[in-house]
Amino acid sequence: MDFDLPDDIQRLVAVARDFREQRLAPLEAEFLREGNVPWPLRPRLQAEARELGLWAIDVPRAHGGLGLGQLAVCAVHEELNKHPMMFEVGGAPEPVLYHCAPHQWERYFAAVVAGERHSAYAFTEPGTGSDLGAIETTAVRDGEEWVIDGRKLFIGLAERVEFLILFASTDPSRGGRGVSVFLIDSGTPGYEVVRTIPTMGDAWDPCELRFDGCRVPDTQLLGELNEGFATADDQLSHGRLKIASYQLGIAQRCIDLAVAWAQERTTWGQPIASRQAIQFMLADSAVELDAARLLVYRTAWRADRGDDVRTDAFKSKLFATEMAQRVTDRCLQVFGGRGYARDSPIQSFFRQVRLWRIGHGTAEIHRWMIARDLLGPAANGRPPQ
Ligand SMILES: Cc1cc2nc3c(=O)[nH]c(=O)nc-3n(C[C@H](O)[C@H](O)[C@H](O)COP(=O)(O)OP(=O)(O)OC[C@H]3O[C@@H](n4cnc5c(N)ncnc54)[C@H](O)[C@@H]3O)c2cc1C
């Protein structure tokens, strides 16, 4: 077994580290003070990262990417997420866009890889989040068109992007088996971003969307009719893995900061590093981070081998997000009052990691999916087959 990252990935991580230290780190004080950096800076930073080769990491070379896999995506995002602004490598189409038909490819998939267009992902609604089969937004066929009505809630970056990947019910009688995916360009009549929803996180707030008689041609259906979840399902694991890798960078940065502070800060004439209470918090954090990193990287490695990693991706995101919550909490504690102050990156990380136990599937749903893999039909109250 070889636990070293391959050379090409190590080189990419070194580029990401330089970029973080030289371009992101100087923005940290402003980010913490304002809760974000001015929006136009993000696309500019992404363009700079692209110049350095940080772009479209897992997109096949034939489609304009680096042709690396999930291990590279995780390693780079671990490095970048040592800064709290949630900076993502650009040119990465949502995996569901690999299902674009030839007539959709240039405008949606290729345009994202080129950095010309960006997408948001719209599942969640006022009436449902975890229970995706209960979606109430409908798309009804009318001749060669679909008419979409409904509302979506908590859709990240919807007011900034050029198009939406929308999940709508095309056959309400079939529940989750009657959901389809549509590509909706921003500005399409009948589609409106109603408001942004202030949250406890920094970086950005999600949006509420309304569809009121929004008409799109048949050509905007992505993948097969009524197969929306099947289309998305096998692809969601990559998103979960990427989120898990954020937690590694966050936890590593917080531990590094807390270790330095424990060595510097004295009470009763001794560095707090000499107190067992502080040592145990740091030791537990280091152990848990190591365990999470092994799980996340093994899953990414298996994904690149072509294995089915759905359950491992659930385990990775579940364990890494809960690890990061404990680690950020302990590290904040090591800093005492300074950890709670607005200019401490740890308080920003602490609030950010809370999101990831909810977004992209809650911790409870992750546990359910892992248990279902263990227990089979009995997990849903049915006799074993
Ligand atoms: C900042 C932010 C950004 C987001 N971005 C997006 C986005 O871009 N696109 C998008 O579509 N959505 C987005 N979401 C929504 C997010 O994915 C949902 O909030 C999440 O899936 C949970 O859904 P819910 O909030 O409706 O909770 P619910 O489904 O109502 O769940 C409430 C609670 O009940 C638990 N629960 C529910 N069912 C079960 C069960 N069967 N067994 C045990 N426990 C259960 C849940 O785990 C949770 O603790 C975002 C949310 C936030 C906060």
The ligand as an SDF file (V2000), in Angstrom:
LIG
                    3D

 53 58  0  0  0  0  0  0  0  0999 V2000
  -26.5750   27.5580    3.2990 C   0  0  0  0  0  0  0  0  0  0  0  0
  -27.3760   26.4970    2.6170 C   0  0  0  0  0  0  0  0  0  0  0  0
  -27.1590   26.2500    1.2580 C   0  0  0  0  0  0  0  0  0  0  0  0
  -27.9180   25.2810    0.6000 C   0  0  0  0  0  0  0  0  0  0  0  0
  -27.7440   25.1070   -0.7560 N   0  0  0  0  0  0  0  0  0  0  0  0
  -28.5880   24.3000   -1.4330 C   0  0  0  0  0  0  0  0  0  0  0  0
  -28.5370   24.2350   -2.8660 C   0  0  0  0  0  0  0  0  0  0  0  0
  -27.6780   24.8680   -3.5070 O   0  0  0  0  0  0  0  0  0  0  0  0
  -29.4440   23.4540   -3.5160 N   0  0  0  0  0  0  0  0  0  0  0  0
  -30.3950   22.7400   -2.8500 C   0  0  0  0  0  0  0  0  0  0  0  0
  -31.1870   22.0710   -3.4960 O   0  0  0  0  0  0  0  0  0  0  0  0
  -30.4860   22.7870   -1.4740 N   0  0  0  0  0  0  0  0  0  0  0  0
  -29.6060   23.5490   -0.7700 C   0  0  0  0  0  0  0  0  0  0  0  0
  -29.6830   23.6180    0.6060 N   0  0  0  0  0  0  0  0  0  0  0  0
  -30.7180   22.8750    1.2900 C   0  0  0  0  0  0  0  0  0  0  0  0
  -30.1930   21.6350    2.0340 C   0  0  0  0  0  0  0  0  0  0  0  0
  -29.7350   20.6810    1.1040 O   0  0  0  0  0  0  0  0  0  0  0  0
  -31.3470   21.1270    2.9220 C   0  0  0  0  0  0  0  0  0  0  0  0
  -31.5160   22.0630    3.9710 O   0  0  0  0  0  0  0  0  0  0  0  0
  -31.0670   19.7400    3.4730 C   0  0  0  0  0  0  0  0  0  0  0  0
  -31.1100   18.7710    2.4470 O   0  0  0  0  0  0  0  0  0  0  0  0
  -32.0780   19.3420    4.5670 C   0  0  0  0  0  0  0  0  0  0  0  0
  -33.3740   19.5620    4.1640 O   0  0  0  0  0  0  0  0  0  0  0  0
  -34.3890   20.3870    5.1030 P   0  0  0  0  0  0  0  0  0  0  0  0
  -33.7130   21.6450    5.5160 O   0  0  0  0  0  0  0  0  0  0  0  0
  -35.6810   20.5090    4.3930 O   0  0  0  0  0  0  0  0  0  0  0  0
  -34.5610   19.5080    6.3920 O   0  0  0  0  0  0  0  0  0  0  0  0
  -35.6450   18.3540    6.6000 P   0  0  0  0  0  0  0  0  0  0  0  0
  -35.5980   17.3760    5.4940 O   0  0  0  0  0  0  0  0  0  0  0  0
  -36.9610   18.9750    6.9070 O   0  0  0  0  0  0  0  0  0  0  0  0
  -35.0790   17.6600    7.9160 O   0  0  0  0  0  0  0  0  0  0  0  0
  -35.2200   18.2560    9.2080 C   0  0  0  0  0  0  0  0  0  0  0  0
  -34.5450   17.3420   10.2130 C   0  0  0  0  0  0  0  0  0  0  0  0
  -35.1620   16.0570   10.2280 O   0  0  0  0  0  0  0  0  0  0  0  0
  -34.2050   15.0400    9.9440 C   0  0  0  0  0  0  0  0  0  0  0  0
  -34.8440   13.9890    9.1720 N   0  0  0  0  0  0  0  0  0  0  0  0
  -35.6090   14.1360    8.0680 C   0  0  0  0  0  0  0  0  0  0  0  0
  -36.0330   12.9450    7.6240 N   0  0  0  0  0  0  0  0  0  0  0  0
  -35.4940   12.0070    8.4490 C   0  0  0  0  0  0  0  0  0  0  0  0
  -35.5260   10.5950    8.4970 C   0  0  0  0  0  0  0  0  0  0  0  0
  -36.1960    9.8710    7.5970 N   0  0  0  0  0  0  0  0  0  0  0  0
  -34.8550    9.9760    9.5130 N   0  0  0  0  0  0  0  0  0  0  0  0
  -34.1790   10.6780   10.4330 C   0  0  0  0  0  0  0  0  0  0  0  0
  -34.0900   12.0320   10.4250 N   0  0  0  0  0  0  0  0  0  0  0  0
  -34.7470   12.6850    9.4490 C   0  0  0  0  0  0  0  0  0  0  0  0
  -33.1130   15.7550    9.1610 C   0  0  0  0  0  0  0  0  0  0  0  0
  -31.8880   15.0460    9.2100 O   0  0  0  0  0  0  0  0  0  0  0  0
  -33.0620   17.0830    9.8810 C   0  0  0  0  0  0  0  0  0  0  0  0
  -32.3370   16.9440   11.0730 O   0  0  0  0  0  0  0  0  0  0  0  0
  -28.8990   24.5360    1.3020 C   0  0  0  0  0  0  0  0  0  0  0  0
  -29.0900   24.7680    2.6700 C   0  0  0  0  0  0  0  0  0  0  0  0
  -28.3470   25.7210    3.3260 C   0  0  0  0  0  0  0  0  0  0  0  0
  -28.5780   25.9540    4.7920 C   0  0  0  0  0  0  0  0  0  0  0  0
  1  2  1  0
  2  3  1  0
  2 52  2  0
  3  4  2  0
  4  5  1  0
  4 50  1  0
  5  6  2  0
  6  7  1  0
  6 13  1  0
  7  8  2  0
  7  9  1  0
  9 10  1  0
 10 11  2  0
 10 12  1  0
 12 13  2  0
 13 14  1  0
 14 15  1  0
 14 50  1  0
 15 16  1  0
 16 17  1  0
 16 18  1  0
 18 19  1  0
 18 20  1  0
 20 21  1  0
 20 22  1  0
 22 23  1  0
 23 24  1  0
 24 25  2  0
 24 26  1  0
 24 27  1  0
 27 28  1  0
 28 29  2  0
 28 30  1  0
 28 31  1  0
 31 32  1  0
 32 33  1  0
 33 34  1  0
 33 48  1  0
 34 35  1  0
 35 36  1  0
 35 46  1  0
 36 37  1  0
 36 45  1  0
 37 38  2  0
 38 39  1  0
 39 40  1  0
 39 45  2  0
 40 41  1  0
 40 42  2  0
 42 43  1  0
 43 44  2  0
 44 45  1  0
 46 47  1  0
 46 48  1  0
 48 49  1  0
 50 51  2  0
 51 52  1  0
 52 53  1  0
M  END
$$$$
